[in-house]
Amino acid sequence: QVQFVESGGGLVQPGGSLRLSCVASGSAFNRYSMGWFRQAPGKQREFVADITNSGITNYADSVKGRFTISIEKPKNAVYLQMNSLKPEDTAVYSCTWYNLNTGSMFWGQGTQVTVSS
């Protein structure tokens, strides 16, 4: 069982920036990744970015070059720095913890990001 505290969402104008934070607790893994998915109303959930406990990162093509994911392991925290935001980035962003040994995934409740003039 993993519990998440997600923060940093909000309303921002196109071209602006936001930084999402996720602090996880309640589980321990030897090999894992933490990251973010997003889902807009009426659309499928899509992968955004993740990072392994060893520091390997992965990004969706749609955010590559604009978003940066990082991990702070002593705090069990993952961050998503989002720059050059576009209206199509508007979605609920959910933090994830993925067990690379078993394939199990845990999800946070999500934080709303709205990009609009």
N, C-alpha and C positions, 0 to 999 in steps of 0.2 A: 504494500500500500504506500502510495506517494501522495503527499499533500502539497499543493502549490499556492503561493501568494504572488499574484501577478499585478503589475502596476505599470504606469507610464503612458497608457492610452489617452486619447483626447481628440480635440478638434484642431486641425492645422490647415493652413492655406497651401495650395499647390506650390511645390518648390521648397517647402519647409521641412523641418526635421522633428523627429520624436525618438525617444529612447525607451524601449520596453525592458522591464526587469521581471525576473521570475526566480523566486527562492523556493527550493524543494526540500522536503523533509519526510522522514518516515520509512525510508528504504535505503539499502546499501547494495551496490553492484560492483563486480570486478571490472566489467567492461560495459560501458553504456554510452549513449549519446543524449544530449539535451538539445531542444530546438523549438521551432515555431511552425505551426500550420495556421492558415487563415481561411475564413469562409465568409463570403458576402451573401446577402439575402438572395435566394433563388439560384445560387450557384453552388457547385461542388466544392468541398473542402480541398485545398491545395497545399502542397509542401512549400515552405518559404526558405528555411535554412536550418541546419543543425551543426553540432560540434561534438566530437567524441571526448571522452575523458583524457585522451592523449593529445588533444588539440587539433585534430583533423577536421576541417570545415567543408561544408557542402552547401551550395546555394541554387535556388531555382533560377533559370535563365532570366525570368522577368524582373528579378531584383538584383542580379549580379552587377557589381560596380556601384550600387546605390546603398545596399544594406551591408552591415558588418555584424557578425555574431561573435561573441566572446564568452568565456566561462571563468568563473572565480570559484575554484574548487573548495577552498576552506569554508565558504559560505553556502556551498551547494547552489550557486546562483548562475544563471545564464542571462545575457543581455543581448538586445538587438538594437543597434544604432541604425535608424532609418533616415536617410538623406534624400533630397530631391524627390520628395513624395508627390505622387500623382493621384488624381481622383480614383483611378482604378485600383489603388492600394487600399481603399476603404473596405474594411472587413472587421470581423471579430478575430483577433489573434489569440491563439491558444498555445500555451507552453506544453511541451511534451518531454517525457523521460522514457527512453527506449533501452530495454535490456538486450544488449548485443549477444548474450549467451543463450537466452531463451526466446527472443523475439517478442516479449511482452512489451506493451506500450501503456503508459499512464498519461492522462490528459488533465490539464487545468480547466477552470471554468471559462477563461478567456477575458480579454480586455478589448474594448471597442476603440478602433482607430477610424476617424473620419477625416478625409481630405477634401475640402470644399472651399470655394471662395466666399 
